[in-house]
Amino acid sequence: MQKTIIWDLDNTLYFETDEYKHKLDEATAAAAINELGLPLDFQTATKKVKESYATYRDGLEIFAREYGIPHKDLYISYHNYKKKLVSTIKPYDGLLEKLQTINCPQYVFSTSSKDICEQILKHIGLYDFFKGRFYSVEDFNVYKKNESSEVYQKVCEQINTKPEDCIFIDDSYSNLDFAKQIGMGTIRIYYKNNSTKDMKFIDKAYKGIYECIDGLKKDYGC
């Protein structure tokens, strides 16, 4: 049975440098302070974003829990700031050509907002390839991928494919956990050391995008 590939976008179809991640943390802090009135100074708020990601795998979550700011409001404000950073992303060389050699249907499912997904895909040269085949969590009226498996079920229904016939690829192991709960195959992309070797909800792990593409062909017949 041919598999359907569902790619994460951020830090999967492009690489988030440490500098870029720090800028995202700062964008989250600035959005919470300037647009939502968070009663913290910028440095303290930025530290809380990092703490939130380390604890919840979501830089926004700590503000929702500690200050009662609706996650949707945080999500919208954050993306108002994130759009300014897209132009600093460095696309992978030759990725489009590599993706075109994969003999399986391919989609994108991202935590980024719909308009930011479009902006990033255009910037990294993949928009035409994924046009009509990329989805944001907000398409399904949620704002994260690591809260329940329901959103993964909705993605499968949207593309008219059974979960067991899909392979979800992400750099975040917490997202892969929920994808596996509905029966999807799971692949983690990592960049330094594979820190998820003992996590049974991850089927395969490959170092970087190019090794992952080779693995899809070799191990999954794509």
N, C-alpha and C positions, 0 to 999 in steps of 0.2 A: 504494500500500500504506500503510495507516494505521500510524503510528509509535507505539511505546510509550515513554513518558517515564519515566526513572528519575532521581529527584532525590537529590543529596547532601542532608544535613540541616544540619550545622554550618556556619555562615557562608554558607549558601545559602538555606535556607528561613527563616532569621533572620540578623541581622547581628551579628557579633562585634566589639564596640567594642575599642579598644586597652586600655581598663581591664579588660574581660572577658578578653581574651587574656592579660594579665598575671596575672590571678587564676588562670587555667588553668595557666600556667607555675608559679606558686607552689604550686598543688595538686599538680602532678606532682612538684615538689621535696619537698614535705611528705610525700607518699605514699612516695617512695623512701627518705627518711630515717627516718620514724616507723614504717613498716610493714615495710620491707625492710632496714633497718640500713645505708643508704648512709653511708660514713664521710666526710661533708662537712658543713660548716655550711650553713645555709639559704640565705644570700646566694649562696654559691658554687654550690650545687646549682641555684638558680634561673637563674643565668647559663649553666650547662651545658644546661639545658632549652632556652633560647633559641638557644644554639649548635647544639644537636641539630636543632632545627626548621629552622634556616637551612641546615644541611648535609644533613640526611636527609629533610626535610619530615616529621619525626616527633619529637616532643619526648621520647619514651621511648628512642629507639634508642641514644643515646650511653651510657646506663647499662647497656644490654644488652651493648654492645661493650666498654666500658672496665672494667666491674665484674662482668661475667658474670651479671647478674641476668636470669633468664628473662623474656622479653618478656611472656608470659602473666601472670606475677606482677605485673609493672609495670602492665600493662593493668588488672587487677582492682583493684589498690590505688589507681591513679589515679582510676578511676570511683567508688570509695568516697568520694573527696573532691569529685569533680565534681558529684555529686548535690546538694551544698550550694549550688552556684552557679546552678542552673537557674532559681530564682525571680528572679534578677537580670536575666534575658534580657527584652528589650523586644520583643514581637511586632510584626510588620508590620501596619499598619492595612489592613483589607479584603483581606488575602491569601486567605483562604478563598473569598471570593466571586470573586476573580480566578481561582483555580485551578479553580473549578467551571465556568468558561466555556471551559476547554480541552477540545477535542473529541478527546482521545486518552487511552488508559489511562495511569494515573500510579501510580508506586511510589516508595518511598524506600529507599535503600541507604546506610548510614552506618557510619563507623568507631566511633561511640559504641556502648556496650554496649546490649543489648536493653532492659533496664529503663530506662536513661537515655534511649534513643530514645522510649520510651513517655512518660516523665516530661516530656521537652521538647515532644513533640507535644501533650500535654494542656495544657501551659502556654501554648503559642502558638496554641491553638485549632484544631489540625489533626488531632487523634487520631481523631475519628469519621470524618473524610474518608479517612484512610489506614489505618484499622483492618483488619488482615488483609493489608495490602499494604505493610508496612515491614519491612526486614531490617537486621540488624547483621552485621558481619564475623564475629562470634562464632557466628552461626547456621551458618557454614560452616567452623568450627574454625580460623579465622585471626584475626589481631589488627591487621591494617593493610590498606590498599587499594593501596599503592604498592610492593608487593614482587613481584607476578607478575600475569599476566592470568587465571590459573586461577579466581580467585574471581569475576571478572566472568562467566566462562562458567557457573559454578555458579548465579549469580543468574538468568541467562537461562534455564537449565534449570528453576529453581524456578518461574519465572513462565510457563514453557512458551512462550517467544518466542525467535526466532533473534536473535543479536547484531546482524546487519545491519538488523533491524527496530526496534532500540532506539536511543534518544538518551539518553546519560548526561550529566547536568548537574552540574558541580562548580566550586568556586572554586579547587581545587588542580590545577595543571597536571600534577603528577606522577601523580595518580590518573587523569587523562584519558589520559595516555600509555598506560597498561596497558589501559584500556577500548578504545582505538582498535586495539590489537594484535589483538583478536579480532573486529574489524570493526564495533564499535559507532559510531554517530554521536556526536560530542562537542561539547559547548557549555561554554564557560567563562564564569562570572559573575565580573566584576571590579568594583571599587569606586572606584578612583582612575584610573590610566592602564592601558590594555591593554598589559601587558608581554609578551604571548605572540603578537604578530602574526606572527612568523616560525616559529612552532612548527607544523609541518605536521600534527601529530596532533590539532590543535584545528580543528574545522570552522567554528565560529562563536564569537564572543565578544560578550556584551551587558553593558552597565553596569547592574548591579543587577537585582533580581528582577522588577520591573515591566516593564523594557525586554525582559527575557528572555521573559516571558509574551507580550508583543506580538510578539516575534520568532518564537516557536513558531507563532503563528497566521499571521503573514505569510509566513514563509520555509519552514514545514514543513506548512502546511495543518491545523494543530491548532485 
